[in-house]
Amino acid sequence: MKGFEYLQAELDEMKKEGTFRELVPLESDQGSKVVINGKEVIQLSSNNYLGLTSHPRLRKAALKSVEKYGAGTGSVRTIAGTFTMHMELEKKLAKFKHTEAALVFQSGFTTNQGVLSAILTAEDVVISDELNHASIIDGIRLTKAARRIYKHVNMEDLEKALQETQNYRKRLIVTDGVFSMDGNIAPLQKIVELAEKYDALVMVDDAHASGVLGKNGRGTVNHFGLDGRVHIQVGTLSKAIGVLGGYVASTRTLIDYLIHKGRPFLFSTSHPPAVTEANIEAINVLLEEPERIETLWKNTTFFKEGLKNLGFNIGKSETPITPVIVGDEALAHQFSDTLLTYGVFAQGIAFPTVAKGQARVRTIVTSEHSKEELQEALNIFEKAGKELKIIS
Ligand SMILES: *Cc1c(COP(=O)(O)O)cnc(C)c1O
């Protein structure tokens, strides 16, 4: 069919530059090892921090709910698609996050879009960290609010933005809790202090912090002892929680408002029973199996130290996300391909996901990795790194 030659030209250019990527299908469940192309390899690219994607209790909860309620819900939440299980999950999430209420969206991505587009108008301004997740950027694109981007985690620049925006009705500071490509934690204590000084709202996206930081994985707000001082906490149910979905935890007022104005909530069908019941069970597991988080952090320390000792540039990561920064885009992908040949799945990440010249292989360890697996992965990183002259 004719018509897409202009798109094909761009793809051909990417192929020439070595940045065109094929999707990599897994042939097993998501675990510390996965099967790719018939071969078992160590998985270092998933967000399955606590191994919940295939936890027996989550599988069982999903199966039971399918038997009782079927495969789908048949409606959006606001018409006929709210089941008691949806309410139960939201109640659980609010309690977990120490907030008055919570509301679940189809994904973390649509949560950010839904919240930002609903609560800001042309009278307001949104003040956003320059490395915030794409879903926050897209959410901001959907509002008519003015926008100010501050330099990454730079609190002087944030304060300057606050000083220069005093004439707006509302000011909303928005930040990732843990930055997804670098693994560093936002300076939330300082952000909250500035917000209180200048009477601004704070919104934190804890996609990579829920299940990882704070008591039982409650996230960065709890980690910094800021319960009750952050207006909006966004989380995802798709990463450490192991299933699918996003949510916002906040006051009753904001949740009631979003039920009426959050467009992805209003116009997209509710989560199927298997997803919702598995999410509920995941929160139970977080509360009852805190040792998973301890193991996650032990593994994190071991693997990070190992990479650093080998001489890799791991940036400023403070969490289980550890980037191995190589700079050149084609080299990052070549590194990833070489690692896979030797038995480690760690994806290369390049522009536009990270800045030009900052291409990397990003690793995420989980609580499921054994020490032996992590040591084997380090040996493979050493071999591939030396072969490609990334380390000497
Ligand atoms: C992954 C991620 C999201 C999107 O969450 P999904 O549930 O996968 O849609 C949003 N924000 C951040 C910071 C993320 O890392």
The ligand as an SDF file (V2000), in Angstrom:
LIG
                    3D

 15 15  0  0  0  0  0  0  0  0999 V2000
    6.3400    3.4780   34.0440 C   0  0  0  0  0  0  0  0  0  0  0  0
    6.0130    4.8310   34.4810 C   0  0  0  0  0  0  0  0  0  0  0  0
    4.7270    5.3380   34.2800 C   0  0  0  0  0  0  0  0  0  0  0  0
    3.6790    4.5860   33.5160 C   0  0  0  0  0  0  0  0  0  0  0  0
    3.1180    3.5640   34.2740 O   0  0  0  0  0  0  0  0  0  0  0  0
    2.2770    2.4160   33.5350 P   0  0  0  0  0  0  0  0  0  0  0  0
    1.4290    1.8700   34.6150 O   0  0  0  0  0  0  0  0  0  0  0  0
    3.2630    1.4510   32.9750 O   0  0  0  0  0  0  0  0  0  0  0  0
    1.4860    3.0940   32.4680 O   0  0  0  0  0  0  0  0  0  0  0  0
    4.4410    6.5990   34.7730 C   0  0  0  0  0  0  0  0  0  0  0  0
    5.3820    7.3350   35.4110 N   0  0  0  0  0  0  0  0  0  0  0  0
    6.6360    6.8710   35.6100 C   0  0  0  0  0  0  0  0  0  0  0  0
    7.6190    7.7160   36.3400 C   0  0  0  0  0  0  0  0  0  0  0  0
    6.9910    5.6180   35.1360 C   0  0  0  0  0  0  0  0  0  0  0  0
    8.2270    5.1690   35.3280 O   0  0  0  0  0  0  0  0  0  0  0  0
  1  2  1  0
  2  3  1  0
  2 14  2  0
  3  4  1  0
  3 10  2  0
  4  5  1  0
  5  6  1  0
  6  7  2  0
  6  8  1  0
  6  9  1  0
 10 11  1  0
 11 12  2  0
 12 13  1  0
 12 14  1  0
 14 15  1  0
M  END
$$$$
